[in-house]
Amino acid sequence: MPSDTRDRLVRVARDLIHGSSYAEVSVEDICAAADVRRGSLYHFFASKEALGLAVLEANWAMMRALLDEAFDAEIPPLDRIDRFVAGFAAMMARARNEMPTTPGCPLGNLTAELSTADAATRTRITEILDSWARYFSDAVREAQVRGDLPGAIDPRTAALGILAHLQGMALLAKAYDQPRLVEQSRAAVRALLGA
């Protein structure tokens, strides 16, 4: 089935890029690992960049699922953030168990590589980052209404601070090959929020 081939190409490209980098993985690498001819890749994607954007969307879908699971409306807002941090740390640990080194955050890594691409790709990246930050800013705003956080904290600034902290810890986990570094983020995020 054609859609199976497209899905396989995205999945294989995602895994190869996450284990290495977008720049290091060639179209030939992707085709060989997916067991397809180059023409099949170009049937579904006009370029490597178009495939990279599809991988970005797949990574965002994976991250959004993790966010949706953590940010259950029945859970107090600060606990939602804690749950996401724990889930993010667990994702990093699983990736380390599946790969020879800690690969970092799949969405963060690819975002860093593609952010200097064309304007349309940069726009999509900022839309994704804004959506991700909105989970945090909504929780911060709700925690303020409940009296769990001071009202002086700007929810968007706090959300971007959380996102920056998590991406920074993912980068350090990758550099040190220590996925457990991300587990330490809960206390740091709480301190950032003044909670």
BADRENMI-927353 format. One record per atom (N, C-alpha, C): x, y, z; atom name; residue number from 1; chain. Coordinates in steps of 0.02 Angstrom, whole numbers. Example, Ala and Ser with C-alpha at 12.3 -4.5 7.8 and 13.67 -1.06 7.14 Angstrom:
! residues 2
NODE 660 -284 390 N 1 A
NODE 615 -225 390 CA 1 A
NODE 660 -165 390 C 1 A
NODE 642 -112 354 N 2 A
NODE 684 -53 357 CA 2 A
NODE 645 2 394 C 2 A
! end
This chain:
! residues 195
NODE 42 -59 0 N 1 A
NODE 0 0 0 CA 1 A
NODE 44 63 0 C 1 A
NODE 26 112 -40 N 2 A
NODE 66 173 -44 CA 2 A
NODE 73 209 22 C 2 A
NODE 19 214 61 N 3 A
NODE 24 251 124 CA 3 A
NODE 68 214 173 C 3 A
NODE 71 147 167 N 4 A
NODE 117 109 209 CA 4 A
NODE 189 128 194 C 4 A
NODE 204 136 130 N 5 A
NODE 272 155 109 CA 5 A
NODE 288 225 136 C 5 A
NODE 242 271 129 N 6 A
NODE 253 339 155 CA 6 A
NODE 265 337 230 C 6 A
NODE 222 302 266 N 7 A
NODE 230 297 339 CA 7 A
NODE 296 265 358 C 7 A
NODE 316 213 321 N 8 A
NODE 380 180 334 CA 8 A
NODE 438 228 322 C 8 A
NODE 435 266 269 N 9 A
NODE 488 315 255 CA 9 A
NODE 494 366 312 C 9 A
NODE 437 391 336 N 10 A
NODE 438 440 391 CA 10 A
NODE 466 407 454 C 10 A
NODE 442 347 470 N 11 A
NODE 465 312 530 CA 11 A
NODE 540 298 528 C 11 A
NODE 563 272 471 N 12 A
NODE 634 256 463 CA 12 A
NODE 676 320 466 C 12 A
NODE 654 372 431 N 13 A
NODE 691 435 432 CA 13 A
NODE 693 463 503 C 13 A
NODE 637 460 538 N 14 A
NODE 635 485 608 CA 14 A
NODE 686 447 651 C 14 A
NODE 687 382 646 N 15 A
NODE 733 342 687 CA 15 A
NODE 806 357 669 C 15 A
NODE 820 359 605 N 16 A
NODE 889 373 584 CA 16 A
NODE 912 443 605 C 16 A
NODE 869 492 595 N 17 A
NODE 886 561 613 CA 17 A
NODE 894 567 689 C 17 A
NODE 850 535 726 N 18 A
NODE 855 539 799 CA 18 A
NODE 918 506 825 C 18 A
NODE 940 453 792 N 19 A
NODE 1001 419 812 CA 19 A
NODE 1064 453 789 C 19 A
NODE 1058 499 742 N 20 A
NODE 1116 533 714 CA 20 A
NODE 1101 608 710 C 20 A
NODE 1083 630 651 N 21 A
NODE 1061 700 641 CA 21 A
NODE 1031 705 571 C 21 A
NODE 993 757 561 N 22 A
NODE 963 769 495 CA 22 A
NODE 1018 777 443 C 22 A
NODE 1069 815 459 N 23 A
NODE 1123 829 411 CA 23 A
NODE 1162 766 394 C 23 A
NODE 1170 721 442 N 24 A
NODE 1211 661 431 CA 24 A
NODE 1174 606 393 C 24 A
NODE 1109 606 395 N 25 A
NODE 1070 553 363 CA 25 A
NODE 1054 573 291 C 25 A
NODE 1073 531 245 N 26 A
NODE 1062 546 174 CA 26 A
NODE 997 513 150 C 26 A
NODE 975 535 92 N 27 A
NODE 917 504 60 CA 27 A
NODE 933 430 47 C 27 A
NODE 995 415 27 N 28 A
NODE 1015 346 14 CA 28 A
NODE 1009 304 79 C 28 A
NODE 1031 332 135 N 29 A
NODE 1025 297 200 CA 29 A
NODE 952 280 215 C 29 A
NODE 909 328 205 N 30 A
NODE 838 320 219 CA 30 A
NODE 808 266 173 C 30 A
NODE 823 271 109 N 31 A
NODE 796 223 61 CA 31 A
NODE 820 152 76 C 31 A
NODE 884 145 92 N 32 A
NODE 911 79 108 CA 32 A
NODE 878 50 170 C 32 A
NODE 871 90 222 N 33 A
NODE 842 66 285 CA 33 A
NODE 767 51 277 C 33 A
NODE 734 89 234 N 34 A
NODE 662 78 222 CA 34 A
NODE 649 25 169 C 34 A
NODE 703 3 136 N 35 A
NODE 699 -46 82 CA 35 A
NODE 653 -22 26 C 35 A
NODE 666 40 4 N 36 A
NODE 630 69 -53 CA 36 A
NODE 680 100 -100 C 36 A
NODE 658 110 -161 N 37 A
NODE 700 145 -210 CA 37 A
NODE 692 220 -201 C 37 A
NODE 742 255 -223 N 38 A
NODE 743 328 -218 CA 38 A
NODE 681 360 -248 C 38 A
NODE 658 332 -304 N 39 A
NODE 598 358 -337 CA 39 A
NODE 537 354 -293 C 39 A
NODE 533 302 -251 N 40 A
NODE 477 296 -205 CA 40 A
NODE 476 352 -154 C 40 A
NODE 535 370 -129 N 41 A
NODE 540 425 -82 CA 41 A
NODE 516 489 -116 C 41 A
NODE 540 501 -176 N 42 A
NODE 521 563 -211 CA 42 A
NODE 449 563 -236 C 42 A
NODE 419 503 -238 N 43 A
NODE 347 500 -254 CA 43 A
NODE 306 533 -198 C 43 A
NODE 329 523 -136 N 44 A
NODE 292 548 -78 CA 44 A
NODE 318 616 -54 C 44 A
NODE 382 630 -65 N 45 A
NODE 413 691 -40 CA 45 A
NODE 453 724 -95 C 45 A
NODE 441 788 -106 N 46 A
NODE 475 824 -160 CA 46 A
NODE 550 830 -147 C 46 A
NODE 570 825 -84 N 47 A
NODE 640 835 -66 CA 47 A
NODE 654 805 2 C 47 A
NODE 717 803 20 N 48 A
NODE 736 782 88 CA 48 A
NODE 706 830 139 C 48 A
NODE 703 894 121 N 49 A
NODE 675 944 166 CA 49 A
NODE 601 929 180 C 49 A
NODE 564 909 128 N 50 A
NODE 493 892 137 CA 50 A
NODE 486 831 182 C 50 A
NODE 530 783 174 N 51 A
NODE 530 725 219 CA 51 A
NODE 548 747 290 C 51 A
NODE 596 792 296 N 52 A
NODE 614 818 362 CA 52 A
NODE 556 852 396 C 52 A
NODE 516 888 359 N 53 A
NODE 457 920 387 CA 53 A
NODE 406 868 409 C 53 A
NODE 399 814 371 N 54 A
NODE 354 759 391 CA 54 A
NODE 379 726 455 C 54 A
NODE 444 719 462 N 55 A
NODE 473 692 524 CA 55 A
NODE 460 740 582 C 55 A
NODE 468 804 570 N 56 A
NODE 453 854 621 CA 56 A
NODE 380 846 645 C 56 A
NODE 334 838 599 N 57 A
NODE 263 829 617 CA 57 A
NODE 253 764 656 C 57 A
NODE 288 711 636 N 58 A
NODE 283 648 673 CA 58 A
NODE 310 655 744 C 58 A
NODE 366 691 750 N 59 A
NODE 393 703 817 CA 59 A
NODE 346 745 859 C 59 A
NODE 314 794 829 N 60 A
NODE 267 835 865 CA 60 A
NODE 206 794 886 C 60 A
NODE 182 750 843 N 61 A
NODE 126 706 861 CA 61 A
NODE 144 663 922 C 61 A
NODE 205 637 923 N 62 A
NODE 228 597 979 CA 62 A
NODE 230 639 1043 C 62 A
NODE 258 700 1038 N 63 A
NODE 263 743 1096 CA 63 A
NODE 194 766 1120 C 63 A
NODE 151 780 1073 N 64 A
NODE 83 802 1090 CA 64 A
NODE 46 746 1128 C 64 A
NODE 57 683 1109 N 65 A
NODE 26 627 1144 CA 65 A
NODE 51 625 1216 C 65 A
NODE 115 636 1226 N 66 A
NODE 145 637 1293 CA 66 A
NODE 115 695 1334 C 66 A
NODE 109 753 1302 N 67 A
NODE 79 811 1335 CA 67 A
NODE 6 799 1353 C 67 A
NODE -33 772 1306 N 68 A
NODE -104 760 1319 CA 68 A
NODE -114 711 1376 C 68 A
NODE -71 662 1380 N 69 A
NODE -75 614 1435 CA 69 A
NODE -60 647 1502 C 69 A
NODE -10 689 1504 N 70 A
NODE 11 721 1566 CA 70 A
NODE -37 776 1588 C 70 A
NODE -65 812 1540 N 71 A
NODE -105 871 1556 CA 71 A
NODE -180 855 1560 C 71 A
NODE -196 804 1598 N 72 A
NODE -265 785 1612 CA 72 A
NODE -298 840 1654 C 72 A
NODE -354 865 1632 N 73 A
NODE -388 921 1667 CA 73 A
NODE -410 903 1738 C 73 A
NODE -414 839 1753 N 74 A
NODE -435 819 1821 CA 74 A
NODE -378 824 1872 C 74 A
NODE -317 834 1848 N 75 A
NODE -258 837 1890 CA 75 A
NODE -241 910 1904 C 75 A
NODE -221 926 1966 N 76 A
NODE -202 995 1981 CA 76 A
NODE -148 1020 1932 C 76 A
NODE -149 1084 1914 N 77 A
NODE -106 1109 1861 CA 77 A
NODE -30 1099 1871 C 77 A
NODE -5 1109 1931 N 78 A
NODE 67 1099 1942 CA 78 A
NODE 85 1025 1938 C 78 A
NODE 39 982 1958 N 79 A
NODE 51 910 1952 CA 79 A
NODE 52 889 1879 C 79 A
NODE 15 924 1836 N 80 A
NODE 18 909 1764 CA 80 A
NODE 88 922 1737 C 80 A
NODE 115 978 1757 N 81 A
NODE 184 994 1735 CA 81 A
NODE 232 942 1760 C 81 A
NODE 226 922 1824 N 82 A
NODE 268 870 1853 CA 82 A
NODE 261 805 1814 C 82 A
NODE 200 787 1796 N 83 A
NODE 188 725 1758 CA 83 A
NODE 222 728 1690 C 83 A
NODE 218 787 1658 N 84 A
NODE 251 792 1593 CA 84 A
NODE 327 785 1601 C 84 A
NODE 355 818 1651 N 85 A
NODE 428 812 1662 CA 85 A
NODE 447 739 1673 C 85 A
NODE 408 703 1712 N 86 A
NODE 422 632 1724 CA 86 A
NODE 416 592 1659 C 86 A
NODE 364 606 1620 N 87 A
NODE 355 571 1556 CA 87 A
NODE 411 587 1506 C 87 A
NODE 432 650 1505 N 88 A
NODE 487 671 1461 CA 88 A
NODE 551 635 1481 C 88 A
NODE 564 631 1547 N 89 A
NODE 623 596 1572 CA 89 A
NODE 620 522 1554 C 89 A
NODE 561 492 1561 N 90 A
NODE 553 421 1544 CA 90 A
NODE 564 410 1469 C 90 A
NODE 540 456 1427 N 91 A
NODE 551 451 1355 CA 91 A
NODE 626 452 1339 C 91 A
NODE 663 496 1373 N 92 A
NODE 736 500 1363 CA 92 A
NODE 769 435 1384 C 92 A
NODE 748 407 1440 N 93 A
NODE 778 345 1465 CA 93 A
NODE 763 287 1417 C 93 A
NODE 702 284 1391 N 94 A
NODE 685 231 1342 CA 94 A
NODE 728 237 1280 C 94 A
NODE 735 299 1256 N 95 A
NODE 776 309 1195 CA 95 A
NODE 848 287 1207 C 95 A
NODE 873 300 1266 N 96 A
NODE 942 280 1283 CA 96 A
NODE 948 204 1283 C 96 A
NODE 896 170 1307 N 97 A
NODE 897 96 1308 CA 97 A
NODE 895 67 1238 C 97 A
NODE 869 105 1190 N 98 A
NODE 862 80 1121 CA 98 A
NODE 919 100 1076 C 98 A
NODE 961 147 1099 N 99 A
NODE 1015 174 1056 CA 99 A
NODE 1081 170 1093 C 99 A
NODE 1136 174 1056 N 100 A
NODE 1202 168 1088 CA 100 A
NODE 1220 227 1134 C 100 A
NODE 1189 285 1122 N 101 A
NODE 1201 343 1165 CA 101 A
NODE 1134 379 1175 C 101 A
NODE 1133 425 1222 N 102 A
NODE 1073 464 1233 CA 102 A
NODE 1063 512 1174 C 102 A
NODE 1007 505 1138 N 103 A
NODE 999 545 1078 CA 103 A
NODE 971 615 1089 C 103 A
NODE 948 631 1148 N 104 A
NODE 918 696 1160 CA 104 A
NODE 844 695 1142 C 104 A
NODE 815 754 1139 N 105 A
NODE 743 760 1122 CA 105 A
NODE 734 758 1047 C 105 A
NODE 694 712 1020 N 106 A
NODE 687 708 948 CA 106 A
NODE 659 772 918 C 106 A
NODE 612 803 952 N 107 A
NODE 583 865 926 CA 107 A
NODE 632 923 932 C 107 A
NODE 666 928 989 N 108 A
NODE 715 981 999 CA 108 A
NODE 774 977 952 C 108 A
NODE 800 917 943 N 109 A
NODE 857 907 897 CA 109 A
NODE 840 929 826 C 109 A
NODE 783 904 802 N 110 A
NODE 764 920 733 CA 110 A
NODE 746 993 725 C 110 A
NODE 715 1021 776 N 111 A
NODE 699 1092 775 CA 111 A
NODE 762 1134 768 C 111 A
NODE 813 1116 805 N 112 A
NODE 876 1153 801 CA 112 A
NODE 907 1148 731 C 112 A
NODE 902 1090 701 N 113 A
NODE 932 1082 634 CA 113 A
NODE 891 1115 579 C 113 A
NODE 825 1114 585 N 114 A
NODE 783 1140 531 CA 114 A
NODE 767 1214 539 C 114 A
NODE 783 1243 597 N 115 A
NODE 761 1312 610 CA 115 A
NODE 795 1364 565 C 115 A
NODE 848 1345 531 N 116 A
NODE 880 1392 485 CA 116 A
NODE 857 1379 413 C 116 A
NODE 807 1337 405 N 117 A
NODE 782 1321 338 CA 117 A
NODE 739 1379 312 C 117 A
NODE 698 1364 265 N 118 A
NODE 656 1416 235 CA 118 A
NODE 605 1444 285 C 118 A
NODE 575 1500 266 N 119 A
NODE 528 1535 310 CA 119 A
NODE 468 1493 329 C 119 A
NODE 443 1453 283 N 120 A
NODE 384 1411 298 CA 120 A
NODE 400 1359 352 C 120 A
NODE 460 1330 348 N 121 A
NODE 480 1281 398 CA 121 A
NODE 489 1315 466 C 121 A
NODE 521 1373 466 N 122 A
NODE 530 1410 529 CA 122 A
NODE 462 1429 559 C 122 A
NODE 415 1448 517 N 123 A
NODE 348 1465 541 CA 123 A
NODE 316 1405 574 C 123 A
NODE 322 1347 542 N 124 A
NODE 292 1286 571 CA 124 A
NODE 326 1268 637 C 124 A
NODE 391 1276 640 N 125 A
NODE 427 1262 702 CA 125 A
NODE 402 1307 759 C 125 A
NODE 394 1371 745 N 126 A
NODE 370 1416 798 CA 126 A
NODE 298 1401 817 C 126 A
NODE 258 1379 770 N 127 A
NODE 189 1358 787 CA 127 A
NODE 191 1298 835 C 127 A
NODE 234 1250 821 N 128 A
NODE 240 1192 864 CA 128 A
NODE 265 1212 933 C 128 A
NODE 316 1253 936 N 129 A
NODE 342 1275 1001 CA 129 A
NODE 290 1315 1040 C 129 A
NODE 253 1357 1006 N 130 A
NODE 199 1395 1039 CA 130 A
NODE 145 1348 1066 C 130 A
NODE 128 1296 1027 N 131 A
NODE 78 1248 1051 CA 131 A
NODE 103 1210 1112 C 131 A
NODE 167 1190 1110 N 132 A
NODE 197 1155 1166 CA 132 A
NODE 197 1200 1228 C 132 A
NODE 219 1262 1220 N 133 A
NODE 221 1309 1276 CA 133 A
NODE 152 1323 1304 C 133 A
NODE 101 1322 1262 N 134 A
NODE 33 1336 1284 CA 134 A
NODE 9 1286 1338 C 134 A
NODE 31 1224 1333 N 135 A
NODE 13 1176 1386 CA 135 A
NODE 38 1202 1454 C 135 A
NODE 100 1226 1454 N 136 A
NODE 129 1252 1516 CA 136 A
NODE 97 1317 1538 C 136 A
NODE 87 1363 1491 N 137 A
NODE 58 1429 1510 CA 137 A
NODE -13 1421 1536 C 137 A
NODE -52 1376 1506 N 138 A
NODE -120 1365 1531 CA 138 A
NODE -118 1337 1602 C 138 A
NODE -72 1291 1615 N 139 A
NODE -66 1263 1683 CA 139 A
NODE -43 1317 1732 C 139 A
NODE 3 1359 1713 N 140 A
NODE 27 1413 1757 CA 140 A
NODE -31 1460 1772 C 140 A
NODE -68 1480 1721 N 141 A
NODE -125 1525 1730 CA 141 A
NODE -176 1494 1778 C 141 A
NODE -191 1431 1768 N 142 A
NODE -239 1397 1812 CA 142 A
NODE -213 1392 1883 C 142 A
NODE -148 1379 1891 N 143 A
NODE -118 1376 1958 CA 143 A
NODE -122 1444 1992 C 143 A
NODE -116 1497 1954 N 144 A
NODE -123 1565 1982 CA 144 A
NODE -194 1576 2007 C 144 A
NODE -243 1556 1967 N 145 A
NODE -313 1565 1987 CA 145 A
NODE -327 1526 2051 C 145 A
NODE -298 1467 2057 N 146 A
NODE -307 1425 2117 CA 146 A
NODE -268 1451 2177 C 146 A
NODE -223 1498 2165 N 147 A
NODE -181 1523 2220 CA 147 A
NODE -119 1482 2232 C 147 A
NODE -102 1436 2186 N 148 A
NODE -43 1394 2194 CA 148 A
NODE 21 1429 2172 C 148 A
NODE 14 1481 2131 N 149 A
NODE 72 1520 2107 CA 149 A
NODE 56 1595 2114 C 149 A
NODE 108 1635 2123 N 150 A
NODE 96 1707 2127 CA 150 A
NODE 71 1734 2060 C 150 A
NODE 27 1783 2064 N 151 A
NODE -2 1813 2004 CA 151 A
NODE 46 1855 1964 C 151 A
NODE 104 1872 1994 N 152 A
NODE 152 1916 1959 CA 152 A
NODE 190 1879 1904 C 152 A
NODE 188 1813 1904 N 153 A
NODE 223 1775 1853 CA 153 A
NODE 186 1779 1787 C 153 A
NODE 220 1798 1734 N 154 A
NODE 189 1799 1668 CA 154 A
NODE 186 1727 1642 C 154 A
NODE 126 1700 1629 N 155 A
NODE 120 1630 1609 CA 155 A
NODE 160 1611 1546 C 155 A
NODE 161 1655 1496 N 156 A
NODE 198 1638 1435 CA 156 A
NODE 273 1637 1448 C 156 A
NODE 297 1686 1485 N 157 A
NODE 369 1687 1501 CA 157 A
NODE 388 1625 1541 C 157 A
NODE 345 1607 1590 N 158 A
NODE 358 1547 1629 CA 158 A
NODE 358 1485 1585 C 158 A
NODE 310 1482 1539 N 159 A
NODE 305 1424 1494 CA 159 A
NODE 367 1417 1451 C 159 A
NODE 390 1473 1423 N 160 A
NODE 450 1470 1382 CA 160 A
NODE 511 1452 1425 C 160 A
NODE 512 1474 1487 N 161 A
NODE 566 1455 1533 CA 161 A
NODE 567 1380 1546 C 161 A
NODE 508 1351 1556 N 162 A
NODE 503 1279 1567 CA 162 A
NODE 527 1242 1505 C 162 A
NODE 503 1263 1448 N 163 A
NODE 522 1231 1385 CA 163 A
NODE 597 1236 1373 C 163 A
NODE 625 1295 1385 N 164 A
NODE 697 1306 1377 CA 164 A
NODE 737 1262 1426 C 164 A
NODE 713 1257 1487 N 165 A
NODE 747 1215 1537 CA 165 A
NODE 748 1142 1514 C 165 A
NODE 689 1117 1494 N 166 A
NODE 686 1047 1474 CA 166 A
NODE 729 1033 1412 C 166 A
NODE 728 1078 1364 N 167 A
NODE 770 1068 1305 CA 167 A
NODE 844 1073 1323 C 167 A
NODE 861 1118 1368 N 168 A
NODE 930 1123 1391 CA 168 A
NODE 953 1060 1427 C 168 A
NODE 910 1032 1469 N 169 A
NODE 927 970 1504 CA 169 A
NODE 932 911 1455 C 169 A
NODE 889 911 1404 N 170 A
NODE 893 859 1353 CA 170 A
NODE 959 863 1316 C 170 A
NODE 982 924 1302 N 171 A
NODE 1046 934 1270 CA 171 A
NODE 1103 910 1315 C 171 A
NODE 1100 927 1379 N 172 A
NODE 1152 904 1425 CA 172 A
NODE 1150 828 1432 C 172 A
NODE 1091 799 1435 N 173 A
NODE 1085 726 1439 CA 173 A
NODE 1118 693 1378 C 173 A
NODE 1108 724 1320 N 174 A
NODE 1139 699 1258 CA 174 A
NODE 1215 707 1262 C 174 A
NODE 1238 765 1282 N 175 A
NODE 1311 778 1284 CA 175 A
NODE 1346 733 1335 C 175 A
NODE 1316 724 1393 N 176 A
NODE 1347 683 1446 CA 176 A
NODE 1329 609 1440 C 176 A
NODE 1283 593 1393 N 177 A
NODE 1257 525 1387 CA 177 A
NODE 1228 502 1454 C 177 A
NODE 1189 547 1484 N 178 A
NODE 1159 534 1549 CA 178 A
NODE 1085 554 1548 C 178 A
NODE 1041 510 1525 N 179 A
NODE 970 530 1520 CA 179 A
NODE 940 546 1588 C 179 A
NODE 970 522 1642 N 180 A
NODE 943 535 1709 CA 180 A
NODE 947 609 1728 C 180 A
NODE 988 647 1693 N 181 A
NODE 992 719 1707 CA 181 A
NODE 923 752 1700 C 181 A
NODE 884 728 1653 N 182 A
NODE 818 757 1641 CA 182 A
NODE 772 746 1702 C 182 A
NODE 782 691 1738 N 183 A
NODE 741 677 1797 CA 183 A
NODE 747 731 1850 C 183 A
NODE 802 767 1850 N 184 A
NODE 813 820 1899 CA 184 A
NODE 775 883 1883 C 184 A
NODE 740 884 1828 N 185 A
NODE 706 944 1805 CA 185 A
NODE 646 964 1847 C 185 A
NODE 614 917 1880 N 186 A
NODE 554 934 1918 CA 186 A
NODE 567 988 1969 C 186 A
NODE 618 979 2009 N 187 A
NODE 634 1029 2061 CA 187 A
NODE 654 1096 2030 C 187 A
NODE 691 1093 1976 N 188 A
NODE 713 1156 1943 CA 188 A
NODE 653 1193 1913 C 188 A
NODE 607 1156 1884 N 189 A
NODE 547 1188 1855 CA 189 A
NODE 505 1219 1911 C 189 A
NODE 497 1183 1966 N 190 A
NODE 459 1210 2022 CA 190 A
NODE 493 1274 2048 C 190 A
NODE 559 1273 2052 N 191 A
NODE 595 1333 2076 CA 191 A
NODE 586 1391 2027 C 191 A
NODE 587 1376 1963 N 192 A
NODE 577 1427 1912 CA 192 A
NODE 509 1461 1921 C 192 A
NODE 460 1421 1940 N 193 A
NODE 392 1447 1949 CA 193 A
NODE 382 1479 2018 C 193 A
NODE 430 1469 2063 N 194 A
NODE 421 1494 2131 CA 194 A
NODE 372 1453 2171 C 194 A
NODE 366 1389 2152 N 195 A
NODE 317 1345 2187 CA 195 A
NODE 352 1301 2239 C 195 A
! end
